Amino acid sequence: MDADDPFAAYDKRRRPPMDIYRRHRPTHGGAGHLRSDEPRVLEEWNGFAYEPAGTASDLAAAQEWVNELQIGDDPAA
């Protein structure tokens, strides 16, 4: 944290956990790597919490969506 920036603590809290801006979850719960042919819920970080952003038909489509956001891109910036 930058000691000279009065908003540094606030900005740090707005970052998603582990700097993951997009994630996917199995529709019916369970481990994300199992049952790769089942649909996934897509979630995106909005600066405060993850919110639903859509669905994917299977694990491969969900991973493709997550990887569209290049490393280092910050949608909140």
C-alpha positions as CSV (number, residue, x, y, z in Angstrom):
1,M,0.0,0.0,0.0
2,D,1.1,3.5,-0.8
3,A,1.4,5.5,2.5
4,D,0.9,8.8,0.5
5,D,-2.4,7.7,-1.1
6,P,-5.3,8.3,1.2
7,F,-7.5,5.9,-0.8
8,A,-5.0,3.0,-0.9
9,A,-6.8,0.9,1.6
10,Y,-10.2,1.5,-0.1
11,D,-8.7,0.6,-3.5
12,K,-7.2,-2.6,-2.1
13,R,-10.7,-3.7,-0.7
14,R,-12.2,-3.2,-4.2
15,R,-9.9,-5.7,-5.8
16,P,-11.4,-9.2,-6.2
17,P,-10.2,-12.1,-4.1
18,M,-6.9,-13.3,-5.5
19,D,-7.3,-10.7,-8.4
20,I,-9.8,-13.0,-10.2
21,Y,-12.1,-10.7,-12.1
22,R,-14.1,-13.5,-13.8
23,R,-15.0,-17.0,-12.6
24,H,-17.3,-19.8,-13.3
25,R,-19.2,-22.3,-11.1
26,P,-21.0,-25.5,-11.9
27,T,-24.8,-24.8,-12.1
28,H,-25.7,-27.6,-9.7
29,G,-22.7,-27.1,-7.3
30,G,-19.8,-29.4,-6.7
31,A,-16.2,-29.2,-7.8
32,G,-15.5,-27.1,-10.9
33,H,-13.3,-29.6,-12.6
34,L,-15.8,-32.5,-12.5
35,R,-18.6,-33.2,-14.9
36,S,-17.1,-31.0,-17.6
37,D,-20.2,-31.4,-19.9
38,E,-22.6,-29.7,-17.4
39,P,-23.5,-26.0,-17.7
40,R,-21.7,-23.3,-15.7
41,V,-22.7,-20.0,-14.2
42,L,-20.4,-17.1,-15.2
43,E,-19.7,-14.5,-12.6
44,E,-17.8,-11.1,-12.9
45,W,-16.4,-8.9,-10.2
46,N,-18.2,-5.5,-10.1
47,G,-15.9,-3.8,-7.6
48,F,-17.7,-5.0,-4.5
49,A,-18.9,-8.6,-5.2
50,Y,-19.3,-11.2,-7.9
51,E,-22.5,-10.9,-9.9
52,P,-24.0,-13.3,-12.5
53,A,-22.9,-12.4,-16.0
54,G,-24.4,-15.3,-17.9
55,T,-24.1,-19.0,-18.5
56,A,-21.9,-21.4,-20.5
57,S,-22.9,-24.7,-21.9
58,D,-19.9,-26.6,-20.5
59,L,-16.5,-26.3,-18.8
60,A,-14.6,-25.5,-22.0
61,A,-16.9,-22.6,-22.9
62,A,-16.7,-21.3,-19.4
63,Q,-12.9,-21.4,-19.4
64,E,-12.8,-19.6,-22.8
65,W,-15.0,-16.8,-21.4
66,V,-12.8,-16.4,-18.3
67,N,-9.7,-16.3,-20.5
68,E,-11.1,-13.5,-22.7
69,L,-10.1,-11.0,-20.1
70,Q,-6.3,-10.8,-20.5
71,I,-4.1,-10.9,-17.4
72,G,-3.4,-7.5,-16.1
73,D,-6.6,-6.0,-17.5
74,D,-8.7,-4.3,-14.8
75,P,-12.3,-3.8,-15.9
76,A,-12.7,-1.3,-13.0
77,A,-9.9,0.9,-14.2
